[in-house]
């Protein structure tokens, strides 16, 4: 099952932070999961390296997700570019080993 690593930047001004809160999609995680789930055709979880609070911005937040589908990195980038709101941007997509986990493999965090 392919594992994709994302680098994300966002202006968190109109969001309730990173972490999805129940069915509330007004979070960064909620917006990303909605787009990914539409791409792969089923609910898909994204794992973030860290959380941010409401109104906080990020320049290089790392996340990953797994799917049964084999997409090219370009296909995923193009899909995000087309369907994410303008204040959330995926700046890089890489296929990574199955063992990669954004939170557990984080080497540093700067706040």
PyMOL commands that set and color helices and strands:
alter all, ss='L'
color gray80, all
select helices_A, chain A and resi 12-14+28-40+73-83
alter helices_A, ss='H'
color red, helices_A
select strands_A, chain A and resi 2-10+47-48+58-67+88-96
alter strands_A, ss='S'
color yellow, strands_A
deselect
rebuild
show_as cartoon
